[in-house]
Amino acid sequence: MTSHNKIDKTDVIIVGAGLTGLTTAYWLKRSGKKVRVVEIDNRIGGQIQTQRFNHYIYETGPSTGAVSTPEVAELMNDLADTSQGGCQIETAPDAAKRRLIWKGKRFWELPSGPLSAIFTPLFRFSDKLRILGEPWRKRGNNPNESVGALAARRLGQSFVDYAVDPFISGVYAGNPYTLVTRYALPRLYALERDYGSFIRGAIAKRKQPKTDRDRLATKEVFSARGGLSHIPQAEADYIGMDNISLGVSDVRVSPEGQGWTIVFLDAYGNEQQLQSRWVVTTCGAYNLPELLPFIDKERMDAIAELKYSPIIEVNVGMPETFGGDYCAFGGLVPTKEKRQILGILFPSACFTGRAPKGGALFSFYLGGVRNSEMMDKTDDEIRAIVTQNLHTMLKFPAQAKPDFIHISRHQLAIPQYDINSGRRFSAVESLEHQYHGLILGGNLRDGIGMWHRITQAANIAKRIIMSE
Ligand SMILES: Cc1cc2nc3c(=O)[nH]c(=O)nc-3n(C[C@H](O)[C@H](O)[C@H](O)COP(=O)(O)OP(=O)(O)OC[C@H]3O[C@@H](n4cnc5c(N)ncnc54)[C@H](O)[C@@H]3O)c2cc1C
């Protein structure tokens, strides 16, 4: 290792070149700020990673996002304009809106309206009647009620088992009885708190006047043409690779006068120093103790104890479909059904170019907090489970053979917003209050999906720009 000790000055240092870090850097650069991004991996994108095999394009991290806030639409529109390489956002067609739930020996469509809800075999008859009475059910009084308990109280147990539980598996790979509603699903929590009922709240919200900007939040499912990696790539192209240091190590942040110093080893082992007015961290909670050694143990423990679910994602390319109907977003599996699969997405039904003509791409998800022992299985065992379910769940005939099976393992995939989240959020708030110019971003707060990350990044950038 050679020592260099050159000190560069910049406006904002961002730790992590995932979606949060690059989106924050993108908006800051758009408004004329000098930014530097440091990243320990030797590639950009963080959890986002698109891969190719022959004529298949598949994701080994997140697969689809949702246009749930205007910030998401604004980023997508802006990238389409500024991106040299062309980052074109693609939204899933209506046909791919169908969501399936496994019960018994097959997938059933999740009801999308009152009529289909009456006839679905997914929920008990008594719970269908119970849902009709939801607007008049008493408000809860436990602010720390779990998602499972809240939904059971308002909608009935079969609704929890066959709608909420698989939804939580699909989004959090989590347990509905340990995720606390006000932290994990704050919009749902607010419906009961503010309107006394999910149904009354949803109706009232629909009637509220909307600005043109509000209407940008279409809730559509999105990806990018050619795969999600085009999003961080387009952001990095705009930020400029000169401003992004990849493959760094031993990163340490410390307060220095009115600002911040960050010291790290670059990809060649040379020590580098940066100074800035602001530092934004976007990495996992487990990375923070080493990165921010000046923080007291009590508050750091409250942040770093955050638990993450483990996920195994298996992409399977099928050269033909043998007449099967795979025109849906995908299927989720309730815990009660005791299968080894959390869910299966059908990306080739949602987006163009994901599989060769006549073929199909499937993404299987295994593991999660309730099946973490899956992580101990060998690749051969995982391949055997997926192949078996290709036939039993997706009904491919015995002679059907995949073109490829790709396994990706994520030990620390999705943060679990459980009962300890309040302590974590308070610690973050008090640290940001005490240390001016320090922002602790990333998915340890403000939500776990890509839309949350994009929204948080836009807000962090706004906060920095407004306070200058
Ligand atoms: C298997 C899987 C499936 C998912 N599916 C979906 C989905 O379908 N839809 C959806 O909306 N969301 C999904 N998500 C969540 C989504 O991927 C994340 O919300 C999002 O990608 C997180 O972006 P981020 O930038 O906050 O974090 P990350 O992508 O984790 O980026 C953080 C970066 O910080 C870097 N870093 C860490 N420590 C340091 C350090 N000391 N110095 C410098 N850099 C550091 C890391 O290397 C990393 O690149 C999924 C996640 C996983 C794992």
The ligand as a Gaussian input file, in Angstrom:
#p B3LYP/6-31G(d) Opt

LIG

0 1
 C      -33.465000     -10.441000      -3.641000
 C      -34.089000      -9.089000      -3.560000
 C      -35.269000      -8.830000      -4.241000
 C      -35.855000      -7.568000      -4.171000
 N      -36.982000      -7.341000      -4.889000
 C      -37.508000      -6.115000      -4.942000
 C      -38.565000      -5.821000      -5.830000
 O      -39.008000      -6.680000      -6.601000
 N      -39.077000      -4.560000      -5.828000
 C      -38.563000      -3.573000      -5.029000
 O      -39.074000      -2.434000      -5.084000
 N      -37.527000      -3.800000      -4.195000
 C      -36.979000      -5.043000      -4.138000
 N      -35.889000      -5.283000      -3.354000
 C      -35.360000      -4.176000      -2.542000
 C      -34.485000      -3.257000      -3.400000
 O      -33.511000      -4.026000      -4.026000
 C      -33.837000      -2.205000      -2.513000
 O      -34.842000      -1.389000      -1.930000
 C      -32.878000      -1.261000      -3.226000
 O      -32.202000      -1.835000      -4.300000
 C      -31.881000      -0.787000      -2.171000
 O      -31.076000       0.228000      -2.713000
 P      -30.059000       0.997000      -1.756000
 O      -29.233000       1.850000      -2.615000
 O      -30.783000       1.624000      -0.633000
 O      -29.163000      -0.162000      -1.092000
 P      -28.103000      -1.112000      -1.799000
 O      -28.555000      -1.496000      -3.136000
 O      -27.830000      -2.195000      -0.797000
 O      -26.817000      -0.191000      -1.947000
 C      -25.985000       0.125000      -0.871000
 C      -24.556000       0.163000      -1.400000
 O      -23.679000       0.562000      -0.354000
 C      -22.459000      -0.147000      -0.521000
 N      -21.704000      -0.096000       0.740000
 C      -21.904000      -0.795000       1.881000
 N      -21.014000      -0.440000       2.813000
 C      -20.231000       0.512000       2.272000
 C      -19.125000       1.270000       2.754000
 N      -18.647000       1.121000       3.996000
 N      -18.542000       2.160000       1.924000
 C      -19.001000       2.334000       0.645000
 N      -20.058000       1.633000       0.137000
 C      -20.661000       0.745000       0.950000
 C      -22.909000      -1.529000      -0.921000
 O      -21.862000      -2.264000      -1.535000
 C      -24.056000      -1.202000      -1.882000
 O      -23.630000      -1.102000      -3.214000
 C      -35.269000      -6.541000      -3.390000
 C      -34.069000      -6.792000      -2.693000
 C      -33.483000      -8.047000      -2.778000
 C      -32.191000      -8.304000      -2.057000

